[in-house]
Amino acid sequence: MLVAAAIPIASGIAGCKSGAVVAPGPQRLRLVAEARWPHRADFQGTTVGGLSGIDYDPQRREYLLLSDDRSDLAPARFYSAQWTAAPGAEAPRLVDIVVFRRRDGTPWPSRRRAPKDMPVPDPEALRLRPDTDTLLWASEGDVPRGFGPTLCESRRDGTLIREMPLPHVFQPDAAGRRGTRDNLGLEGLALTPDARHAWLAMENALVQDGPIPTLAAPGGPCRFTRIDLETGKASRQIAYVPDAIPLRPLVPGMPADNGVSEVLMIDAHRMLVLERAYATGVGNSLRLYEIDTRAATDTLALEALSRDNHTPAPKKLVADFAALGLSRLDNSEGLCWGPDLPNGSRLLVAVSDDNFNPLQITQFAAFEFTG
């Protein structure tokens, strides 16, 4: 998602008619550390930026960082880095880069060079499978070229193992009447603690499911789809309703948006959902919610979602990032659990996607999470 420079601001909670918002409880996030990388840093001949996914490898003690570059500046890739998230600590140190490769061992070309029948990945989320030491990564798709979103699995050296297409309702049609909206597709990916399932989260609603959020109203329901990793097929699906846009642009009529940018499992059923909003001339809003996947009805068999055919997941506010003491709010798109803190609490790490834009930043933020 392309956004401009961000300014930290406070924001309220926007309710939604079809997705109940539960009143927040005690503060559950405490800022532990914050760091930045310089804009368009070079690492092993690649431009670092566009970090839209993050996960932690406890065996290697490294963070894995996914770039959402569509092979324009360099082939689709992920980085590894080491970071001691502590007050006053230095910024993460880059360790390595891995290029994603097709089954024939070649990297993906850019859209300018790809054949018409070749989907070029738009990588948006990444998770490490600890049981297989492989990587799951989600591609948002390429709607203008007719390709829908996909879940991929690759070896640690980047070689593709398999692609797991989503159910047909996600596939865009030429007329634009159904399927994924351009640049509003898969943004979030969560792995269950037993590593048997992955949850895929849409940024906004499918065309047939409802509108995108506005300043006056919440968006249509986003589909969160559970994938059985043994079969590669969808086994359940729920709906989640993103808030109305919480920020009003400085100049009326200028761009503003809101949507889901990441999901992360707390345990087998509870999930964190990060909503990221932007308004031109004002900046970003970042709000973290908690849902219970058991509290929503299964929407997998539904061709289109309407008010009367499903119950979306109720959500509870965990934290508004504007109240956490960050130096700035930007386009945060990645969340992961880091190593436990010395006191036994969980460490939640967020990373922002600078869109390779000099007005934005690559920001790492680490929080103590309770509950």
Helices and strands as residue ranges (DSSP letters): E 21-22, E 29-37, E 42-43, E 46-47, E 51-57, E 62-67, E 77-82, E 93-99, E 123-129, E 134-139, G 143-145, E 150-154, E 160-165, G 168-170, E 186-191, E 197-202, G 207-209, E 222-228, E 233-240, E 256-265, E 270-279, E 283-292, G 293-295, E 315-320, G 321-323, E 332-337, E 346-352, E 362-369
